[in-house]
Amino acid sequence: MSDTGKATLSPRFMSSFNCIGSACEDTCCAGWNVDIDQATYQKYQGVHDPELAQQLKQSLVKREDPKSSDHYAAIKMDQNGACPFLDPEKMCSIQKKLGPTYLSATCDVYPRIRSSFNDHYRYSATLSCPEAARLCVGSPEGMEIEELKADADAHKNMLQLFPNPMDGSLSLEEYLRRMVIKVIDNLLRDTSLPVEVSILIYGFMAQKFLSPEAFTAPPAHDLSKALVAYAEDLKQALSGTDFNQANASLLKLRILTKIALIRTNSGGRRFSGIVQTASAALFKGATDFTQATGNYQRFLNDKFRPADAQMPFALRNYVLNYVFTNRSFLAGDPFKAFQEVAFRFGVMKLLLIGLAGSRDEPLAMADYVTVISAVSRAFDHNSAINDNICAMLDQIEPNSIPATALLIQ
């Protein structure tokens, strides 16, 4: 099948997405590494603008042993971790002087993501971009899925950004992964089911159907029905789950403290500011973690839940988009994929609870956008956060769904 003959599915919010440049409250040109592909690197060697040519010479670092042509070189960030080509208006000086065709593949694509689902492509964006987060989580319809028409501008632009086909036959494992994801997508769209329960069901399904042992056993006669039946059984079993346990509150406060102590700027200033504000509110007047759980429970019940009831689609849309776009669900350790989405969701919810308790006015959609984009960025580019949460949960029980469940309760 040709690259253009394969259907492309995309959430509705992507039809409205455009970079807002200097109007953005953050910048994608700081806080992480920027790869330069080989074709762009060679193009930069022919730049004649004296000032820009000198800056390119000083700021490009050619890798001695690049793992691919996409990672041929990198931009050496300045002492503040920002791209040296970022001008005072938070715009790219390369693009302003030479045009968008001189952007590297990394800069041209971000925050857009494409993945292959064998019979179709999935096209969306990472919500570490505040504008993408605003469009995705700010509307109940943001994650409604549409098929991009083959001759539509959006589809043509997507193919230009991601020109390489990704077709291929599926192994039993790959087929199972995709079927499990489809079941979880349906569960996440069921608004009568708490998002927390849908995430936990994915963890149990990953253990049962996606473990190495599962791939050695003969598949069920009707695999699709078996997956749906197991998910329905889990829905019934988890319907009475108490998502307000005291020991869960204590664990989350300890995790928040651990995150606050991570001394790195790679999470971004916005993330650090949110963590500080939430921590100050949750630990206000408390001399230990046990006393702080009182603040947590009060903020959860009196402030977060009423506000969240007005915007129940916000965190749900985040998880839907994460599962829709993230290739860790298609390859790698399925249980780690479950933990990753659980960790992100749990930290987002925890910080929103802390923010809700830090002021008199209720949470607004702008708060959800800020927290979701800042946490997404921090997790994407600071592995220490994920590692520290894993270590704390492993002290309770290694690779345990109940231990991970404490974080999202």
BELNORDA-V524367 format. One record per backbone hydrogen bond with DSSP energy under -0.5 kcal/mol. CO is the residue of the C=O (numbers start at 1). NH is the residue of the N-H. E is the energy in kcal/mol with one decimal. If there is no record, write none. Layout:
BEGIN
co=CO nh=NH e=E
co=CO nh=NH e=E
END
This chain:
BEGIN
co=3 nh=6 e=-0.7
co=7 nh=121 e=-3.3
co=8 nh=148 e=-2.9
co=9 nh=123 e=-2.6
co=10 nh=146 e=-3.0
co=11 nh=14 e=-1.6
co=12 nh=15 e=-1.7
co=13 nh=16 e=-1.3
co=14 nh=17 e=-0.7
co=20 nh=23 e=-2.0
co=21 nh=24 e=-2.0
co=27 nh=30 e=-0.5
co=29 nh=83 e=-3.2
co=33 nh=35 e=-0.6
co=34 nh=75 e=-2.0
co=36 nh=73 e=-2.1
co=37 nh=41 e=-2.4
co=38 nh=42 e=-2.4
co=39 nh=43 e=-1.7
co=40 nh=44 e=-2.2
co=41 nh=45 e=-1.0
co=43 nh=46 e=-1.3
co=44 nh=47 e=-1.5
co=49 nh=53 e=-3.2
co=50 nh=54 e=-1.9
co=51 nh=55 e=-1.9
co=52 nh=56 e=-2.7
co=53 nh=57 e=-2.0
co=54 nh=58 e=-1.8
co=55 nh=59 e=-2.1
co=56 nh=60 e=-1.7
co=59 nh=76 e=-3.4
co=60 nh=62 e=-0.6
co=61 nh=74 e=-1.9
co=63 nh=66 e=-0.5
co=68 nh=71 e=-1.1
co=69 nh=38 e=-2.4
co=69 nh=72 e=-1.0
co=72 nh=63 e=-2.0
co=73 nh=36 e=-3.0
co=74 nh=61 e=-3.0
co=75 nh=77 e=-0.7
co=78 nh=81 e=-2.2
co=81 nh=31 e=-2.7
co=82 nh=78 e=-2.9
co=83 nh=86 e=-1.8
co=85 nh=87 e=-0.5
co=85 nh=93 e=-3.1
co=87 nh=90 e=-2.3
co=91 nh=87 e=-3.1
co=91 nh=93 e=-0.5
co=92 nh=96 e=-2.2
co=93 nh=97 e=-2.0
co=94 nh=98 e=-2.9
co=94 nh=99 e=-0.6
co=95 nh=99 e=-1.6
co=99 nh=102 e=-1.7
co=100 nh=103 e=-1.7
co=104 nh=108 e=-2.5
co=105 nh=109 e=-2.2
co=106 nh=110 e=-2.0
co=109 nh=112 e=-2.5
co=111 nh=126 e=-2.7
co=113 nh=124 e=-2.6
co=115 nh=122 e=-3.0
co=117 nh=119 e=-2.3
co=119 nh=7 e=-0.6
co=120 nh=117 e=-3.4
co=121 nh=9 e=-2.9
co=122 nh=115 e=-2.1
co=123 nh=11 e=-0.6
co=124 nh=113 e=-2.8
co=126 nh=129 e=-1.2
co=128 nh=130 e=-0.6
co=129 nh=133 e=-2.5
co=130 nh=134 e=-2.6
co=131 nh=135 e=-2.0
co=132 nh=136 e=-2.4
co=133 nh=137 e=-2.6
co=134 nh=138 e=-1.0
co=136 nh=139 e=-0.5
co=139 nh=142 e=-1.5
co=141 nh=144 e=-2.0
co=142 nh=13 e=-2.0
co=144 nh=12 e=-2.3
co=146 nh=10 e=-2.8
co=146 nh=148 e=-0.6
co=148 nh=8 e=-0.6
co=149 nh=152 e=-1.9
co=152 nh=156 e=-2.3
co=153 nh=157 e=-2.9
co=154 nh=158 e=-1.9
co=155 nh=159 e=-2.1
co=156 nh=160 e=-1.7
co=157 nh=161 e=-2.0
co=158 nh=162 e=-2.3
co=171 nh=175 e=-2.5
co=172 nh=176 e=-2.6
co=173 nh=177 e=-2.5
co=174 nh=178 e=-2.0
co=175 nh=179 e=-2.0
co=176 nh=180 e=-2.6
co=177 nh=181 e=-2.3
co=178 nh=182 e=-1.9
co=179 nh=183 e=-1.9
co=180 nh=184 e=-2.4
co=181 nh=185 e=-2.6
co=182 nh=186 e=-1.9
co=183 nh=187 e=-2.0
co=184 nh=188 e=-2.7
co=185 nh=189 e=-1.3
co=187 nh=190 e=-1.2
co=189 nh=191 e=-1.1
co=190 nh=193 e=-2.0
co=192 nh=194 e=-0.5
co=194 nh=197 e=-0.6
co=194 nh=198 e=-1.6
co=195 nh=199 e=-2.2
co=196 nh=200 e=-2.0
co=197 nh=201 e=-2.5
co=198 nh=202 e=-1.8
co=199 nh=203 e=-1.6
co=200 nh=204 e=-2.2
co=201 nh=205 e=-2.7
co=202 nh=206 e=-2.7
co=203 nh=207 e=-1.9
co=204 nh=208 e=-2.2
co=205 nh=209 e=-3.1
co=205 nh=210 e=-0.7
co=206 nh=210 e=-1.3
co=211 nh=214 e=-0.6
co=211 nh=215 e=-1.1
co=212 nh=216 e=-0.5
co=213 nh=216 e=-1.0
co=213 nh=217 e=-0.7
co=214 nh=217 e=-0.6
co=220 nh=223 e=-0.6
co=221 nh=223 e=-0.6
co=222 nh=226 e=-2.1
co=223 nh=227 e=-2.4
co=224 nh=228 e=-2.1
co=225 nh=229 e=-2.7
co=226 nh=230 e=-2.2
co=227 nh=231 e=-2.2
co=228 nh=232 e=-2.3
co=229 nh=233 e=-2.2
co=230 nh=234 e=-2.1
co=231 nh=235 e=-2.2
co=232 nh=236 e=-2.0
co=233 nh=237 e=-2.3
co=234 nh=238 e=-2.6
co=235 nh=239 e=-0.7
co=236 nh=239 e=-0.6
co=238 nh=241 e=-1.9
co=241 nh=243 e=-0.8
co=245 nh=249 e=-1.6
co=246 nh=250 e=-2.1
co=247 nh=251 e=-1.9
co=248 nh=252 e=-2.3
co=249 nh=253 e=-2.0
co=250 nh=254 e=-1.9
co=251 nh=255 e=-2.2
co=252 nh=256 e=-2.4
co=253 nh=257 e=-2.0
co=254 nh=258 e=-2.1
co=255 nh=259 e=-2.6
co=256 nh=260 e=-2.2
co=257 nh=261 e=-1.3
co=258 nh=262 e=-0.5
co=259 nh=262 e=-1.2
co=261 nh=263 e=-0.7
co=262 nh=264 e=-1.5
co=265 nh=268 e=-1.6
co=268 nh=272 e=-2.0
co=269 nh=273 e=-2.5
co=270 nh=274 e=-2.2
co=271 nh=275 e=-2.5
co=272 nh=276 e=-2.2
co=273 nh=277 e=-2.3
co=274 nh=278 e=-2.8
co=275 nh=279 e=-2.5
co=276 nh=280 e=-2.4
co=277 nh=281 e=-1.8
co=278 nh=282 e=-2.4
co=279 nh=283 e=-2.3
co=281 nh=284 e=-0.9
co=283 nh=286 e=-1.8
co=288 nh=292 e=-1.7
co=289 nh=293 e=-1.5
co=290 nh=294 e=-0.5
co=291 nh=294 e=-1.1
co=291 nh=295 e=-0.8
co=292 nh=296 e=-2.2
co=293 nh=297 e=-2.7
co=294 nh=298 e=-2.1
co=295 nh=299 e=-2.9
co=296 nh=300 e=-2.7
co=297 nh=301 e=-2.4
co=298 nh=302 e=-2.7
co=299 nh=303 e=-1.6
co=299 nh=304 e=-3.1
co=300 nh=305 e=-2.4
co=303 nh=307 e=-1.4
co=304 nh=308 e=-3.2
co=305 nh=309 e=-2.0
co=306 nh=310 e=-0.6
co=307 nh=310 e=-1.0
co=307 nh=311 e=-0.7
co=308 nh=311 e=-0.7
co=309 nh=312 e=-0.5
co=311 nh=314 e=-1.6
co=312 nh=316 e=-0.7
co=313 nh=317 e=-2.8
co=314 nh=318 e=-1.7
co=315 nh=319 e=-2.2
co=316 nh=320 e=-2.6
co=317 nh=321 e=-2.6
co=318 nh=322 e=-2.5
co=319 nh=323 e=-2.6
co=320 nh=324 e=-2.2
co=321 nh=325 e=-2.1
co=322 nh=326 e=-2.4
co=326 nh=329 e=-1.4
co=327 nh=330 e=-1.2
co=327 nh=331 e=-1.6
co=332 nh=334 e=-0.6
co=333 nh=337 e=-1.8
co=334 nh=338 e=-1.9
co=335 nh=339 e=-2.6
co=336 nh=340 e=-2.7
co=337 nh=341 e=-1.9
co=338 nh=342 e=-2.1
co=339 nh=343 e=-3.2
co=340 nh=344 e=-2.2
co=341 nh=345 e=-2.4
co=342 nh=346 e=-2.8
co=343 nh=347 e=-2.5
co=344 nh=348 e=-2.5
co=345 nh=349 e=-2.5
co=346 nh=350 e=-2.3
co=347 nh=351 e=-2.5
co=348 nh=352 e=-2.2
co=349 nh=353 e=-2.1
co=350 nh=354 e=-2.2
co=351 nh=355 e=-2.7
co=352 nh=356 e=-2.4
co=353 nh=357 e=-1.6
co=354 nh=358 e=-0.6
co=355 nh=358 e=-1.1
co=356 nh=359 e=-0.7
co=364 nh=367 e=-1.0
co=364 nh=368 e=-1.3
co=365 nh=369 e=-2.4
co=366 nh=370 e=-2.2
co=367 nh=371 e=-2.6
co=368 nh=372 e=-2.9
co=369 nh=373 e=-2.4
co=370 nh=374 e=-2.3
co=371 nh=375 e=-2.8
co=372 nh=376 e=-2.1
co=373 nh=377 e=-2.2
co=374 nh=378 e=-2.4
co=375 nh=379 e=-2.7
co=376 nh=380 e=-2.2
co=377 nh=381 e=-1.6
co=378 nh=382 e=-0.8
co=382 nh=385 e=-1.3
co=382 nh=386 e=-0.7
co=383 nh=387 e=-2.6
co=384 nh=388 e=-2.4
co=385 nh=389 e=-2.0
co=386 nh=390 e=-2.5
co=387 nh=391 e=-2.3
co=388 nh=392 e=-2.0
co=389 nh=393 e=-2.3
co=390 nh=394 e=-2.6
co=391 nh=395 e=-1.0
co=392 nh=396 e=-0.6
co=393 nh=396 e=-1.0
co=393 nh=397 e=-2.4
co=397 nh=400 e=-1.0
co=400 nh=404 e=-1.9
co=401 nh=405 e=-2.7
co=402 nh=406 e=-1.0
co=403 nh=406 e=-0.6
co=403 nh=407 e=-0.5
co=404 nh=407 e=-1.2
co=404 nh=408 e=-0.8
co=405 nh=409 e=-0.9
END
